[in-house]
Amino acid sequence: MRRGSPFAPLRPLAPGPRLGLGVLFFALFLGAWAAATYGGLIKPLFLADPGKTLRSGVQLFVEFGFLQDIGITVFRVVGGFLLAAAVGVPLGILMGAFKPFEALLEPFISFARYLPASAFIPLLILWAGVGEAQKLLVIFIGAFFQLVLMIAVVIGETRRDLMEAAYTLGAGQSSVVRRVMLPGAAPHIAETLRLVLGWAWTYVIVAELVGAEAGIGHRIMDSQRFLDTGQMIFCIVIIGLIGLGSDLAVKRLNAWLFPWYAGR
């Protein structure tokens, strides 16, 4: 393959073609969905067609106050994610920078990150009830352990030559962390937070399936009782759109904060 080909490994793609290809895949997906449902390949009981899904979505907004459900779900995702970041980022920095902390904490955190957050729901209901605290804790558990390890890996990959240069110039241990390790790892930490925010969205529905009286997950459960696949699909699409919007917003913020990294 020629070096100038758009399919050359790691060759950047212009914004226009990049956007066009992304929209194209969405169009192909929508076309396949429409063909399968309007063409009778899948019964409406199992998969609503795009038109029925859109009408169900309008009904949710007009008759059931769906905007309030969206707001509650966004609050839960952001709240649980911020709690995980507030605790996980400093802990990950300690683990990545100082090997005794890594030796102490990594075995347990590596063990805990394999435990599904949904398994904690019965315990969290006993400990925190069925209110907002329980739902925030589910998202916290789902994001925290992964975040700590990823941050530790990022910090641990600091270039040793830069650290040795700082020591040679008279920097102390805390100065090396503050003035060498953190600035060098900051763009990677920001990207890690963006990825973990996406994971937080995958846990919010699990958190809302039990004991929730509002939220997108609550609406999905209500739709299941009435076998309304249109509402279920619309709720899922809304989660995807909000998640995509938040991902693009954080990505744009990271590009503004770290322009030298975004251009790589």
C-alpha positions in Angstrom: 0.0 0.0 0.0 1.3 3.4 -1.0 2.6 5.7 1.8 0.2 8.5 0.7 -2.9 6.3 0.8 -5.6 7.2 3.3 -5.4 3.6 4.5 -1.7 3.9 5.4 -1.2 3.0 9.1 -1.6 6.0 11.5 -2.1 8.4 8.6 -4.3 11.3 9.8 -7.7 11.9 8.1 -9.0 15.3 7.3 -12.0 16.5 9.4 -14.4 16.4 6.5 -13.9 12.8 5.4 -13.7 11.7 9.0 -17.1 13.2 9.8 -18.5 11.9 6.5 -17.4 8.3 7.2 -18.8 8.5 10.8 -22.2 9.7 9.5 -22.1 7.1 6.7 -22.0 4.3 9.2 -24.9 5.7 11.2 -26.9 5.9 7.9 -26.0 2.3 7.0 -27.0 1.1 10.5 -30.3 3.0 10.3 -30.9 1.6 6.8 -30.4 -2.0 8.0 -32.7 -1.4 10.9 -35.4 0.0 8.6 -35.0 -2.8 6.1 -35.3 -5.5 8.8 -38.4 -4.0 10.4 -40.3 -2.5 7.5 -39.5 -5.5 5.4 -41.1 -7.9 8.0 -37.9 -9.8 8.8 -38.3 -9.0 12.5 -41.7 -8.8 14.2 -42.6 -5.5 15.9 -43.0 -7.3 19.2 -39.2 -7.9 19.2 -38.0 -4.8 17.4 -39.9 -1.7 16.7 -39.3 0.1 13.4 -37.7 3.6 13.3 -41.0 5.4 12.9 -42.6 3.7 15.8 -39.5 4.3 17.9 -39.6 8.0 17.1 -43.3 8.3 17.9 -42.7 6.5 21.2 -40.0 9.0 22.0 -42.2 11.9 21.3 -44.8 10.4 23.6 -42.2 10.0 26.4 -41.4 13.7 26.2 -45.0 14.9 25.9 -46.8 12.6 28.3 -44.3 11.3 30.8 -41.8 14.2 31.4 -38.8 12.4 30.0 -36.6 15.4 30.3 -36.7 15.0 34.1 -35.7 11.4 33.7 -32.7 12.4 31.5 -31.7 15.1 34.0 -31.7 12.6 36.9 -29.7 10.0 35.0 -27.1 12.6 33.9 -26.8 13.7 37.6 -26.2 10.1 38.7 -23.6 9.5 36.0 -21.7 12.8 36.6 -22.0 12.4 40.4 -20.7 8.9 40.5 -17.9 9.6 38.0 -16.7 12.7 39.9 -16.6 10.8 43.2 -14.5 8.1 41.5 -12.2 10.6 39.9 -11.8 12.6 43.2 -10.6 9.5 45.0 -9.1 7.4 42.2 -6.9 10.0 40.5 -4.8 10.9 43.6 -4.6 7.2 44.6 -3.5 6.3 41.1 -0.8 9.0 41.2 0.5 7.6 44.5 0.5 4.1 43.1 2.3 5.1 39.9 4.9 7.3 41.5 5.7 5.4 44.6 6.4 1.6 44.5 5.6 0.9 48.1 2.0 2.2 47.5 1.8 0.1 44.4 3.0 -3.0 46.2 0.4 -2.3 49.0 -2.7 -1.5 46.9 -2.3 -3.1 43.5 -3.1 -6.7 44.4 -6.4 -5.7 46.1 -7.4 -3.2 43.4 -6.6 -5.7 40.7 -8.8 -8.2 42.5 -11.6 -5.7 43.0 -11.8 -4.5 39.5 -13.0 -7.9 38.3 -16.0 -7.8 40.7 -19.1 -6.7 38.8 -20.7 -3.5 40.2 -24.2 -5.1 39.8 -23.2 -7.8 42.4 -22.9 -5.1 45.0 -26.5 -3.8 44.6 -28.1 -6.0 47.3 -25.4 -4.9 49.8 -25.6 -1.3 48.8 -29.4 -1.3 49.3 -28.9 -2.7 52.8 -26.2 -0.1 53.5 -27.5 3.0 51.7 -31.2 2.2 51.0 -32.7 2.7 47.6 -32.1 6.4 47.3 -29.5 8.4 45.3 -26.6 7.3 47.5 -27.0 3.7 46.4 -27.1 4.6 42.7 -24.0 6.9 43.0 -22.1 4.1 44.7 -22.9 1.6 42.0 -21.3 4.0 39.4 -18.5 4.8 41.8 -17.6 1.1 42.2 -17.9 0.5 38.5 -15.5 3.3 37.6 -13.1 3.6 40.6 -11.0 0.5 40.4 -10.4 0.6 36.7 -9.5 4.3 36.9 -7.0 3.8 39.7 -5.0 1.2 37.8 -5.1 3.2 34.5 -3.8 6.3 36.2 -1.1 4.3 37.9 0.1 2.9 34.6 0.1 6.4 33.0 2.2 7.9 35.8 4.5 4.9 35.9 5.4 5.5 32.2 7.1 8.8 32.9 10.4 9.1 31.0 13.3 8.2 33.3 15.7 10.6 31.6 13.5 13.5 32.5 13.3 12.4 36.1 17.1 12.0 36.2 17.6 15.5 34.7 15.3 17.0 37.4 17.3 15.2 40.1 20.5 16.5 38.6 19.2 20.0 38.7 18.4 19.7 42.4 14.8 18.8 42.4 13.4 16.8 45.4 11.0 13.9 45.3 7.9 16.0 45.6 9.1 18.4 43.0 9.7 15.6 40.5 6.2 14.4 41.0 4.7 17.9 40.7 6.9 19.3 38.0 7.9 16.3 35.9 5.5 13.4 36.3 2.2 15.2 36.5 2.7 17.6 33.6 4.0 14.8 31.4 1.1 12.5 32.3 -1.6 15.2 32.3 -2.8 14.6 28.7 -2.9 10.8 29.2 -4.8 11.3 32.5 -7.4 13.5 30.8 -7.9 10.8 28.1 -8.2 8.1 30.8 -10.9 10.2 32.5 -12.7 10.5 29.1 -12.7 6.7 28.7 -13.9 6.0 32.2 -16.7 8.5 31.8 -18.0 6.4 29.0 -17.9 3.3 31.3 -19.8 5.2 33.9 -22.7 5.5 31.4 -22.8 1.7 31.1 -23.3 1.3 34.9 -26.1 3.9 35.3 -28.8 1.6 33.9 -27.7 -1.2 36.2 -28.0 1.3 39.1 -31.5 2.3 38.0 -32.9 -1.1 37.5 -33.6 -1.6 41.2 -35.5 0.7 43.4 -35.6 3.7 41.0 -38.6 5.8 40.6 -37.2 8.0 37.9 -34.4 8.0 35.3 -33.8 6.5 31.9 -33.3 3.0 33.4 -36.6 3.3 35.2 -38.4 4.1 31.9 -36.7 1.1 30.2 -38.1 -1.2 32.9 -41.6 0.4 32.5 -41.4 -0.2 28.8 -40.5 -3.8 29.3 -43.6 -4.4 31.3 -45.8 -3.2 28.4 -43.6 -4.9 25.8 -43.0 -1.5 24.2 -39.8 -2.0 22.3 -40.1 1.4 20.7 -39.7 3.2 24.0 -37.0 0.8 25.1 -35.0 1.5 21.9 -35.6 5.2 22.1 -34.3 5.3 25.7 -31.2 3.3 24.7 -30.6 5.7 21.7 -30.9 8.7 24.0 -28.3 7.2 26.4 -26.0 6.7 23.4 -26.5 10.3 22.1 -25.9 11.9 25.5 -22.8 9.7 26.0 -21.5 10.6 22.6 -22.1 14.3 23.2 -20.3 14.1 26.6 -17.4 12.2 25.0 -17.0 14.8 22.2 -17.2 17.6 24.7 -14.5 16.2 26.9 -12.4 15.3 23.9 -12.7 19.0 22.7 -11.8 20.2 26.2 -8.7 17.9 26.3 -7.6 19.2 22.8 -7.9 22.8 24.1 -6.0 22.0 27.3 -3.3 20.0 25.7 -3.0 21.1 22.0 0.5 19.6 21.6 -0.9 16.1 22.5 -4.1 16.4 20.5 -2.2 16.9 17.3 -0.2 13.7 17.7 
